[in-house]
Amino acid sequence: MKTVTSWAAAAVCLLGVEAQALGENLLSCQSSGYILSRCTLLKLPFATPVVEDDTTFETTYTVTYDFACTGHSVNVGVSTGQQYVPFVMGARNATLQLNGSGRVESYDPDPQTTLRLSFKPGCALTVSNVSIFPSGNTLVLWTSQAQSQAKIINLSLKQYLLAKDYQALATWDDSKLILLRDKLQGLVTAFPTNIHYKVMLDTVKSALDNAPPPYSYEQLAESGEEVIADLRDELDAEVARGQNLVNRFIRWQQQAEQSLVDVLASIPPA
């Protein structure tokens, strides 16, 4: 029985945060002593999206900010390139959320309008914290991938167990014989010079025809062990892919897809 690896839960806050941008006043203005004018929004990055296995996934960003400011109403906020959410003037220790596969950064959709606005002295806009988490769409995708991998592992496991029991071919029903035949046919097509695959394929076909094996016991034994070893290597590779998908859920403190967890737990030792 193979045990699913359990990793310590990983922190999900401040991953990929550009720390130097946190706490900095994002509004740069000219001051006449009693009024702030000709303001621009500094375009600064705050965090990068979720990356797993060198693949970037859609991310939900939660941004905590203060916008202690009075004066003209101004439309500035944060953007991922796919979504823009404005800050609320006067807000303190407020939060907003947005999704995207790009990094989240401060953004002004109309800088020319912002330049014409004015504010009272002391106006400040700061971001104090950004947390990232796989978006709902990403979690749906990961679940679908995990379900597909569970099916792949389950099929690979069945084929491996059948190959291990090759000496009992004569007692199998047609469904088992056909399952192993189809796998061996694929191997023979992919590796036509591998005699062991052909020996086993011919033997399974003979069993389907209720005929004796066309090879000696020694030939069948040698080929059987070769096929068992190769199918075990395939199974182990698929198990490693499946475990990686489970670990991905664990890293983000999410319940892993149960069908994948179950099939991984069912893998016998080599």
Sequence and secondary structure as in RCSB ss.txt:
>XXXX:A:sequence
MKTVTSWAAAAVCLLGVEAQALGENLLSCQSSGYILSRCTLLKLPFATPVVEDDTTFETTYTVTYDFACTGHSVN
VGVSTGQQYVPFVMGARNATLQLNGSGRVESYDPDPQTTLRLSFKPGCALTVSNVSIFPSGNTLVLWTSQAQSQA
KIINLSLKQYLLAKDYQALATWDDSKLILLRDKLQGLVTAFPTNIHYKVMLDTVKSALDNAPPPYSYEQLAESGE
EVIADLRDELDAEVARGQNLVNRFIRWQQQAEQSLVDVLASIPPA
>XXXX:A:secstr
            BSTT  GGGTT   EEEEE SS EEEEEE   EEE  EEETTEEE EEEEEEEEEE  BS   
 EEE SS EEE  TT SSEEEEEEESS EEEE S HHHHHT EE TT EEEEEEEEEEE HHHHHHHHHHHHHHH
HHHHHHHHHHHHHHTGGGGGG  HHHHHHHHHHHHHHHHH TT HHHHHHHHHHHHHHTT   SS HHHHHHHHH
HHHHHHHHHHHHHHHHHHHHHHHHHHTT    HHHHHHHHT    
